[in-house]
Amino acid sequence: MEVNSFVLGEFETNCYVVRKTRAGGDCLVIDAGLQAGELIDFLKAGKLAPSAVVLTHGHVDHIGGLELVRRQWPDVKVFIHSLDAQMIGRADINLSFLTGKDISAGPADVLLAGGQLVEQGGVRLKVIHTPGHTPGGICLYSEEDGILFSGDTLFADSVGRTDFPGGSMSELIKSIKEKIIILPDETKVYPGHGPATTIGKERMANPYL
């Protein structure tokens, strides 16, 4: 699996372009942060065709560039967990107030559930529902490649915030301990903010766990 990462916008949100191989032209995008110009430029320069944008949750810093991607690639499909789906179109609940602007997008094409497989752009990822940061927060796991995209569930030496509406620290820790930290130690973790890490490192050293 080929993973290219971008840090987008004032909240420094990690956005990922994922391909089966470096030579592949098909890809999927994980999250579309604010100020997504760098992402668009990369896709165009590489003549890449995103078939899907998979959103790890519905906060504005992860959906802000969604309409820009849709304008460039009108056929792209948008995926989000059903419990976060309404956040895409509602600036009043997606934390737009943090940007000083009302930011929203059209509805998702596919509503996800835990255990579902996302197969797009030659990439196959399992949806792991990890509520706590938001009710519909998800991680995306490739057992074959030993890679987890953890959204705002798990970070290097930290976990996602739970002080926003719909957040719950107890639920988040439960999600991580029961569904994420049980993955193999060598699993590489690509989070929604900050540097990559591994499951083994977080199991041993993350102070929240």
Backbone as JSON, one array per atom type, in Angstrom:
{
  "sequence": "MEVNSFVLGEFETNCYVVRKTRAGGDCLVIDAGLQAGELIDFLKAGKLAPSAVVLTHGHVDHIGGLELVRRQWPDVKVFIHSLDAQMIGRADINLSFLTGKDISAGPADVLLAGGQLVEQGGVRLKVIHTPGHTPGGICLYSEEDGILFSGDTLFADSVGRTDFPGGSMSELIKSIKEKIIILPDETKVYPGHGPATTIGKERMANPYL",
  "N": [[0.84, -1.2, 0.0], [0.52, 2.19, -0.84], [1.01, 5.22, 0.77], [0.37, 8.58, 0.95], [0.79, 11.55, 2.72], [-0.69, 14.57, 3.98], [-0.61, 17.69, 5.61], [-3.14, 19.67, 6.49], [-4.56, 22.91, 6.59], [-5.48, 25.24, 9.27], [-5.82, 23.76, 11.57], [-4.11, 21.73, 11.3], [-4.65, 19.18, 10.13], [-4.32, 15.79, 9.35], [-4.36, 14.44, 6.15], [-4.88, 11.77, 3.92], [-3.74, 10.14, 0.99], [-4.4, 7.19, -0.55], [-3.16, 4.35, -2.14], [-3.1, 1.24, -3.96], [-0.63, 0.53, -5.1], [2.38, 2.39, -5.82], [2.47, 2.93, -8.5], [-0.13, 2.97, -9.27], [-3.05, 4.56, -10.6], [-5.53, 4.9, -9.61], [-7.14, 5.84, -6.56], [-7.94, 6.39, -3.07], [-9.13, 8.9, -0.84], [-8.51, 9.79, 2.48], [-10.17, 11.65, 4.69], [-10.66, 15.19, 4.31], [-9.22, 17.9, 4.75], [-9.34, 21.35, 5.96], [-8.49, 24.06, 3.73], [-7.62, 22.63, 1.28], [-5.98, 22.75, -0.96], [-3.34, 21.84, -1.44], [-3.65, 19.08, -1.43], [-5.34, 18.75, -3.68], [-3.62, 19.68, -5.7], [-1.59, 17.75, -5.59], [-2.96, 15.4, -6.38], [-3.74, 16.1, -8.99], [-1.25, 16.59, -10.2], [-0.11, 14.06, -10.15], [-1.8, 12.76, -11.79], [-3.89, 11.34, -10.65], [-6.86, 9.59, -9.78], [-9.28, 10.03, -7.61], [-11.52, 7.76, -6.27], [-13.05, 7.75, -4.07], [-13.82, 9.54, -1.05], [-13.17, 8.97, 2.2], [-14.44, 9.66, 5.28], [-13.26, 10.06, 8.52], [-14.65, 11.09, 10.62], [-17.12, 13.65, 11.45], [-16.22, 16.31, 11.96], [-15.38, 19.75, 11.3], [-12.71, 20.25, 10.51], [-12.01, 17.98, 9.22], [-13.72, 17.64, 7.14], [-13.75, 19.93, 5.66], [-12.55, 20.44, 3.14], [-14.03, 19.0, 1.4], [-16.01, 19.72, -0.56], [-14.43, 21.03, -2.41], [-12.89, 18.94, -3.45], [-14.96, 17.48, -4.59], [-15.79, 19.23, -6.61], [-13.7, 19.09, -8.38], [-13.61, 16.38, -9.04], [-16.33, 15.14, -9.91], [-17.57, 12.63, -9.78], [-16.71, 11.36, -7.52], [-17.14, 9.34, -4.63], [-18.53, 9.76, -1.39], [-17.92, 8.69, 1.85], [-19.09, 8.04, 5.14], [-19.57, 7.34, 8.62], [-22.82, 6.36, 9.71], [-23.76, 7.61, 12.05], [-22.48, 10.04, 12.17], [-23.27, 11.33, 9.95], [-25.06, 13.51, 9.56], [-23.57, 15.7, 10.31], [-22.02, 16.61, 8.22], [-23.57, 18.31, 6.64], [-24.36, 20.32, 8.36], [-23.48, 23.18, 9.73], [-23.84, 24.05, 12.29], [-23.34, 21.97, 14.01], [-20.94, 20.78, 13.32], [-18.68, 21.94, 14.29], [-17.96, 24.27, 13.01], [-17.84, 26.82, 14.04], [-15.34, 27.16, 15.14], [-13.75, 27.98, 13.09], [-14.69, 30.41, 12.38], [-16.39, 30.62, 10.26], [-19.26, 29.45, 8.41], [-19.28, 26.23, 7.47], [-20.09, 23.68, 5.33], [-21.24, 20.7, 3.58], [-22.53, 18.81, 0.79], [-24.63, 15.85, 1.14], [-23.36, 12.61, 2.21], [-22.53, 9.79, 0.11], [-22.44, 7.14, 0.83], [-23.29, 5.47, 3.74], [-21.68, 4.31, 6.54], [-21.03, 1.4, 8.61], [-19.79, -0.25, 11.55], [-17.47, -2.88, 10.97], [-17.92, -3.1, 8.29], [-16.65, -3.32, 4.92], [-14.6, -1.21, 3.03], [-14.0, -0.87, -0.25], [-12.24, 0.56, -2.53], [-10.66, 2.21, -5.25], [-8.75, 0.21, -5.6], [-7.99, -0.4, -3.06], [-8.5, -1.95, 0.07], [-10.24, -1.65, 2.99], [-11.09, -2.16, 6.39], [-13.83, -1.09, 8.31], [-13.73, 0.18, 11.51], [-15.69, 0.88, 14.12], [-15.36, 3.45, 16.35], [-16.53, 5.02, 18.69], [-16.56, 8.01, 20.72], [-14.76, 10.25, 20.43], [-16.38, 11.41, 18.51], [-19.83, 10.44, 17.99], [-19.99, 8.84, 15.68], [-17.37, 8.21, 14.99], [-14.66, 6.65, 13.25], [-12.12, 4.13, 12.64], [-9.86, 2.95, 10.14], [-8.81, -0.05, 8.8], [-6.22, -2.01, 7.46], [-5.57, -5.2, 7.37], [-3.95, -6.79, 5.8], [-1.84, -5.1, 5.03], [-0.98, -4.14, 7.43], [-1.74, -1.64, 8.53], [-3.26, 1.12, 10.1], [-5.63, 3.65, 9.92], [-6.35, 6.1, 12.04], [-7.94, 8.32, 12.51], [-9.37, 10.75, 14.66], [-9.3, 9.22, 16.91], [-7.09, 7.8, 18.1], [-3.91, 9.02, 18.9], [-0.33, 9.63, 18.57], [0.99, 9.07, 21.63], [-1.3, 10.1, 22.79], [-4.89, 10.73, 22.87], [-8.07, 11.3, 21.21], [-9.86, 14.41, 21.58], [-12.56, 14.88, 23.9], [-14.31, 16.77, 24.7], [-16.11, 18.08, 23.16], [-19.49, 18.42, 21.82], [-21.23, 15.35, 21.97], [-19.04, 13.87, 22.62], [-17.19, 11.46, 24.61], [-15.11, 10.49, 27.1], [-14.87, 8.07, 28.51], [-16.14, 6.31, 26.77], [-14.51, 6.57, 24.54], [-12.0, 5.58, 25.44], [-12.78, 2.98, 25.99], [-13.43, 2.13, 23.39], [-10.87, 2.21, 22.2], [-9.36, 0.41, 23.76], [-10.78, -1.99, 23.47], [-11.01, -2.41, 20.72], [-8.89, -1.38, 19.21], [-6.27, -1.32, 20.38], [-5.79, -3.96, 20.56], [-4.84, -4.86, 18.2], [-2.1, -6.1, 16.12], [1.24, -5.5, 17.38], [3.04, -4.37, 15.55], [1.53, -2.91, 13.82], [1.16, -0.09, 11.84], [0.23, 3.18, 12.64], [-1.65, 5.74, 11.35], [-2.57, 8.78, 12.27], [-5.23, 11.29, 12.76], [-4.14, 13.72, 13.42], [-0.85, 14.95, 13.99], [2.24, 12.95, 14.37], [2.94, 9.72, 12.81], [2.6, 6.48, 14.37], [2.91, 3.4, 16.23], [0.94, 0.5, 17.06], [2.1, -1.08, 19.07], [3.84, 0.71, 20.36], [2.01, 2.58, 21.41], [0.5, 0.96, 23.1], [2.37, 0.39, 25.07], [3.26, 2.92, 26.0], [1.41, 5.04, 25.9], [-0.08, 7.49, 27.83], [-2.8, 7.63, 28.37], [-3.77, 5.13, 28.25]],
  "CA": [[0.0, 0.0, 0.0], [1.22, 3.47, -0.91], [0.31, 6.24, 1.54], [0.92, 9.94, 0.93], [0.1, 12.32, 3.75], [-0.67, 16.03, 3.87], [-1.1, 18.4, 6.79], [-3.96, 20.69, 5.85], [-5.35, 23.88, 7.32], [-5.03, 25.82, 10.53], [-5.87, 22.75, 12.63], [-3.06, 20.77, 10.96], [-5.31, 17.88, 10.0], [-3.69, 14.87, 8.42], [-5.16, 13.89, 5.06], [-4.11, 10.69, 3.31], [-4.06, 9.57, -0.3], [-4.03, 5.78, -0.41], [-3.19, 3.56, -3.38], [-2.6, -0.13, -3.84], [0.8, 0.62, -5.4], [2.79, 3.73, -6.24], [2.21, 3.09, -9.93], [-1.56, 3.0, -9.51], [-3.68, 5.86, -10.8], [-6.73, 4.94, -8.78], [-6.82, 6.07, -5.16], [-8.98, 6.95, -2.22], [-8.69, 9.95, 0.07], [-9.03, 9.7, 3.84], [-10.4, 13.0, 5.23], [-10.4, 16.31, 3.39], [-9.1, 19.0, 5.7], [-9.45, 22.74, 5.53], [-7.45, 24.5, 2.81], [-7.22, 21.37, 0.66], [-5.31, 23.0, -2.23], [-2.16, 20.99, -1.6], [-4.17, 17.77, -1.79], [-5.8, 18.81, -5.07], [-2.45, 19.82, -6.56], [-0.9, 16.45, -5.63], [-3.75, 14.48, -7.18], [-3.66, 16.51, -10.39], [0.12, 16.42, -10.69], [0.12, 12.63, -10.33], [-2.88, 12.22, -12.63], [-4.59, 10.37, -9.82], [-8.32, 9.72, -9.85], [-9.89, 9.52, -6.37], [-12.86, 7.19, -6.43], [-13.8, 7.92, -2.82], [-13.3, 10.22, 0.13], [-13.69, 8.33, 3.4], [-14.31, 10.59, 6.4], [-13.18, 9.34, 9.79], [-15.72, 11.65, 11.44], [-17.76, 14.78, 10.81], [-15.78, 17.64, 12.38], [-15.1, 20.64, 10.17], [-11.33, 20.18, 10.05], [-11.85, 16.76, 8.43], [-14.64, 17.67, 5.99], [-13.76, 21.27, 5.1], [-12.15, 20.47, 1.75], [-14.79, 18.0, 0.66], [-16.64, 20.25, -1.77], [-13.37, 21.33, -3.38], [-12.6, 17.67, -4.11], [-16.12, 17.13, -5.43], [-15.82, 20.08, -7.8], [-12.67, 18.62, -9.32], [-13.93, 15.01, -9.43], [-17.76, 15.06, -9.58], [-18.03, 11.26, -9.58], [-16.15, 10.8, -6.3], [-18.12, 8.91, -3.64], [-18.18, 10.17, -0.04], [-18.29, 7.7, 2.86], [-19.0, 8.43, 6.54], [-20.43, 6.51, 9.49], [-24.19, 6.87, 9.75], [-24.01, 8.44, 13.22], [-21.89, 11.37, 11.95], [-23.64, 11.78, 8.6], [-25.71, 14.82, 9.52], [-22.61, 16.75, 10.59], [-21.49, 17.14, 6.97], [-24.4, 19.39, 6.11], [-24.83, 21.23, 9.41], [-22.41, 23.97, 10.33], [-24.09, 24.28, 13.72], [-22.89, 20.85, 14.83], [-19.66, 20.22, 12.88], [-17.64, 22.78, 14.91], [-17.58, 25.36, 12.12], [-17.59, 28.05, 14.81], [-13.91, 27.27, 15.41], [-13.11, 28.61, 11.94], [-15.29, 31.72, 12.14], [-17.21, 30.56, 9.05], [-20.17, 28.31, 8.31], [-18.76, 25.31, 6.47], [-20.88, 22.46, 5.21], [-21.13, 20.05, 2.28], [-23.65, 17.95, 0.44], [-24.65, 14.6, 1.9], [-22.51, 11.49, 1.81], [-23.12, 8.8, -0.79], [-22.48, 5.83, 1.49], [-23.27, 5.51, 5.2], [-20.92, 3.15, 6.99], [-21.25, 0.77, 9.91], [-18.65, -1.03, 11.99], [-17.33, -4.19, 10.35], [-18.09, -2.99, 6.85], [-15.44, -3.18, 4.13], [-14.55, -0.18, 1.99], [-13.14, -1.32, -1.33], [-12.22, 1.65, -3.51], [-9.34, 2.56, -5.77], [-7.83, -0.9, -5.43], [-7.64, -0.49, -1.65], [-9.52, -2.62, 0.88], [-10.1, -1.24, 4.39], [-12.18, -2.53, 7.28], [-14.32, -0.02, 9.17], [-13.82, -0.11, 12.94], [-16.43, 1.97, 14.75], [-14.7, 3.8, 17.61], [-17.15, 6.22, 19.25], [-15.89, 8.65, 21.85], [-14.47, 11.6, 19.95], [-17.73, 11.69, 18.01], [-20.6, 9.19, 18.01], [-19.73, 8.03, 14.5], [-15.95, 8.14, 14.66], [-14.19, 5.35, 12.79], [-10.77, 3.87, 12.18], [-9.84, 2.15, 8.92], [-7.73, -1.01, 9.04], [-5.78, -2.99, 6.46], [-4.82, -6.3, 7.99], [-2.95, -7.25, 4.84], [-0.68, -4.2, 5.01], [-0.6, -3.76, 8.79], [-1.89, -0.19, 8.62], [-4.51, 1.64, 10.67], [-5.89, 5.09, 9.88], [-7.06, 6.17, 13.32], [-8.74, 9.53, 12.67], [-9.11, 11.44, 15.93], [-9.47, 8.27, 18.01], [-5.81, 7.54, 18.75], [-2.74, 9.77, 18.43], [0.93, 9.29, 19.22], [1.06, 9.49, 23.04], [-2.5, 10.81, 23.21], [-6.15, 10.29, 22.29], [-8.88, 12.4, 20.73], [-10.61, 15.23, 22.54], [-13.93, 14.43, 24.15], [-15.03, 17.87, 25.33], [-17.07, 18.63, 22.21], [-20.77, 17.72, 21.87], [-21.2, 13.97, 21.51], [-17.83, 13.2, 23.05], [-17.21, 10.74, 25.87], [-13.8, 9.91, 27.35], [-15.01, 6.67, 28.88], [-16.47, 5.56, 25.56], [-13.33, 6.58, 23.67], [-11.01, 4.64, 25.97], [-13.34, 1.65, 25.77], [-13.25, 1.83, 21.97], [-9.45, 1.96, 21.92], [-8.89, -0.8, 24.44], [-11.47, -3.2, 23.01], [-11.01, -2.59, 19.28], [-7.71, -0.86, 18.52], [-4.99, -1.7, 21.01], [-5.66, -5.41, 20.42], [-4.22, -5.14, 16.9], [-0.68, -6.47, 16.27], [2.16, -4.44, 17.8], [3.74, -3.74, 14.42], [0.59, -2.14, 13.02], [1.49, 1.33, 11.75], [-0.94, 4.01, 12.88], [-1.66, 7.06, 10.75], [-3.65, 9.48, 12.97], [-5.81, 12.49, 12.18], [-3.26, 14.86, 13.73], [0.42, 14.56, 14.56], [3.06, 11.96, 13.68], [2.56, 8.31, 12.81], [3.08, 5.71, 15.5], [2.56, 1.99, 16.1], [0.11, -0.02, 18.13], [2.96, -1.52, 20.16], [4.32, 1.88, 21.11], [0.92, 3.18, 22.19], [0.13, 0.04, 24.17], [3.38, 0.46, 26.11], [3.65, 4.25, 26.51], [0.38, 6.07, 25.86], [-0.5, 7.7, 29.21], [-4.26, 7.5, 28.5], [-4.15, 3.71, 28.17]],
  "C": [[0.87, 1.24, 0.0], [0.4, 4.53, -0.2], [1.05, 7.56, 1.42], [0.1, 10.79, 1.89], [0.32, 13.81, 3.55], [-1.22, 16.61, 5.16], [-1.82, 19.64, 6.3], [-4.63, 21.61, 6.86], [-4.8, 24.28, 8.67], [-5.04, 24.84, 11.69], [-4.91, 21.6, 12.36], [-3.62, 19.34, 10.94], [-4.58, 17.03, 8.98], [-4.71, 14.34, 7.42], [-4.29, 12.88, 4.34], [-4.66, 10.33, 1.93], [-3.51, 8.15, -0.31], [-4.22, 5.07, -1.74], [-2.69, 2.16, -3.11], [-1.1, -0.17, -4.06], [1.13, 2.04, -5.84], [2.47, 3.98, -7.7], [0.73, 3.24, -10.24], [-2.09, 4.41, -9.7], [-4.95, 6.03, -10.0], [-6.33, 5.12, -7.32], [-8.08, 6.4, -4.39], [-8.33, 7.97, -1.29], [-9.32, 9.71, 1.43], [-8.99, 11.09, 4.45], [-9.98, 14.07, 4.22], [-10.39, 17.58, 4.23], [-9.32, 20.37, 5.1], [-8.26, 23.11, 4.64], [-6.81, 23.29, 2.09], [-6.49, 21.55, -0.67], [-4.12, 22.1, -2.47], [-2.57, 19.57, -2.01], [-4.59, 17.74, -3.26], [-4.61, 18.87, -6.02], [-1.71, 18.49, -6.7], [-1.64, 15.47, -6.53], [-3.65, 14.82, -8.67], [-2.27, 16.26, -10.97], [0.43, 14.95, -10.97], [-0.88, 11.96, -11.23], [-3.62, 11.1, -11.91], [-6.09, 10.65, -9.85], [-8.92, 9.16, -8.57], [-11.29, 9.0, -6.63], [-13.7, 7.43, -5.18], [-13.05, 8.84, -1.87], [-13.97, 9.56, 1.33], [-13.39, 9.25, 4.58], [-14.28, 9.81, 7.7], [-14.18, 9.86, 10.81], [-16.16, 12.97, 10.82], [-17.33, 16.16, 11.24], [-15.24, 18.43, 11.19], [-13.68, 20.52, 9.64], [-11.05, 18.9, 9.26], [-12.75, 16.74, 7.19], [-14.54, 18.98, 5.19], [-13.4, 21.35, 3.63], [-12.97, 19.57, 0.84], [-15.4, 18.55, -0.63], [-15.62, 20.65, -2.83], [-13.0, 20.06, -4.15], [-13.74, 17.3, -5.05], [-16.18, 17.98, -6.7], [-14.83, 19.6, -8.85], [-13.0, 17.24, -9.87], [-15.4, 14.74, -9.07], [-18.27, 13.65, -9.29], [-17.51, 10.64, -8.29], [-17.27, 10.47, -5.31], [-17.61, 9.3, -2.25], [-18.77, 9.17, 0.96], [-18.14, 8.31, 4.25], [-19.89, 7.5, 7.37], [-21.79, 7.17, 9.63], [-24.44, 7.82, 10.91], [-23.4, 9.84, 13.11], [-22.39, 12.01, 10.66], [-24.23, 13.18, 8.58], [-24.73, 15.97, 9.74], [-22.07, 17.38, 9.31], [-22.26, 18.38, 6.51], [-24.84, 20.42, 7.12], [-23.67, 21.92, 10.1], [-22.6, 24.16, 11.82], [-23.61, 23.14, 14.59], [-21.54, 20.27, 14.4], [-18.45, 21.04, 13.35], [-17.14, 23.88, 13.97], [-17.25, 26.64, 12.88], [-16.1, 28.24, 15.11], [-13.16, 27.95, 14.27], [-13.61, 30.03, 11.7], [-16.15, 31.79, 10.9], [-18.16, 29.38, 9.16], [-19.7, 27.42, 7.15], [-19.6, 24.04, 6.48], [-20.7, 21.89, 3.81], [-22.38, 19.24, 2.03], [-23.54, 16.6, 1.11], [-23.71, 13.55, 1.35], [-23.28, 10.56, 0.88], [-23.31, 7.45, -0.12], [-22.36, 6.04, 3.0], [-22.69, 4.19, 5.72], [-21.41, 2.63, 8.34], [-20.0, -0.01, 10.27], [-18.65, -2.42, 11.37], [-17.46, -4.19, 8.85], [-16.74, -2.87, 6.16], [-15.62, -2.05, 3.12], [-13.54, -0.66, 0.96], [-13.24, -0.32, -2.47], [-10.8, 1.88, -3.98], [-8.31, 1.47, -5.6], [-7.42, -1.15, -4.0], [-8.81, -1.09, -0.88], [-9.27, -2.31, 2.36], [-11.32, -1.67, 5.19], [-12.54, -1.36, 8.18], [-14.4, -0.53, 10.61], [-14.5, 1.09, 13.6], [-15.85, 2.23, 16.13], [-15.3, 5.08, 18.18], [-16.39, 6.74, 20.46], [-15.49, 10.07, 21.53], [-15.73, 12.19, 19.34], [-18.5, 10.38, 18.04], [-20.29, 8.26, 16.84], [-18.28, 7.98, 14.07], [-15.54, 6.74, 14.25], [-12.68, 5.35, 12.62], [-10.88, 2.95, 10.97], [-8.6, 1.27, 8.93], [-7.49, -1.9, 7.83], [-4.95, -4.05, 7.17], [-3.69, -6.76, 7.09], [-1.68, -6.41, 4.89], [-0.23, -3.77, 6.4], [-0.66, -2.27, 9.02], [-3.25, 0.15, 9.19], [-4.54, 3.16, 10.49], [-6.84, 5.38, 11.04], [-7.9, 7.43, 13.51], [-8.36, 10.26, 13.95], [-9.41, 10.54, 17.12], [-8.18, 8.12, 18.79], [-4.72, 8.35, 18.07], [-1.48, 9.19, 19.06], [0.95, 9.91, 20.61], [-0.19, 10.23, 23.51], [-3.73, 10.15, 22.58], [-6.95, 11.52, 21.89], [-9.56, 13.16, 21.85], [-12.02, 14.7, 22.7], [-14.78, 15.52, 24.78], [-15.95, 18.6, 24.36], [-18.38, 17.86, 22.32], [-20.68, 16.32, 21.26], [-19.98, 13.19, 21.94], [-17.99, 12.51, 24.39], [-15.85, 10.08, 26.07], [-13.9, 8.43, 27.7], [-15.31, 5.8, 27.65], [-15.27, 5.48, 24.62], [-12.3, 5.57, 24.15], [-11.48, 3.21, 25.8], [-13.15, 1.22, 24.32], [-11.81, 1.44, 21.67], [-9.01, 0.64, 22.52], [-9.51, -2.07, 23.87], [-11.3, -3.46, 21.52], [-9.7, -2.23, 18.58], [-6.41, -1.4, 19.1], [-4.77, -3.2, 20.96], [-5.03, -5.8, 19.09], [-2.74, -5.46, 17.1], [0.22, -5.27, 16.57], [2.75, -3.67, 16.63], [2.82, -2.92, 13.54], [0.97, -0.66, 13.02], [0.21, 2.14, 11.82], [-0.74, 5.38, 12.26], [-2.84, 7.83, 11.36], [-4.15, 10.72, 12.23], [-5.02, 13.75, 12.44], [-1.95, 14.28, 14.27], [1.11, 13.41, 13.83], [2.46, 10.55, 13.72], [3.18, 7.62, 14.03], [2.8, 4.24, 15.22], [1.68, 1.57, 17.26], [0.96, -0.43, 19.32], [3.45, -0.37, 21.02], [3.21, 2.47, 21.97], [0.46, 2.25, 23.31], [1.09, 0.17, 25.36], [3.47, 1.84, 26.78], [2.55, 5.29, 26.52], [-0.19, 6.28, 27.26], [-2.01, 7.56, 29.43], [-4.7, 6.05, 28.56], [-3.51, 2.89, 29.29]]
}
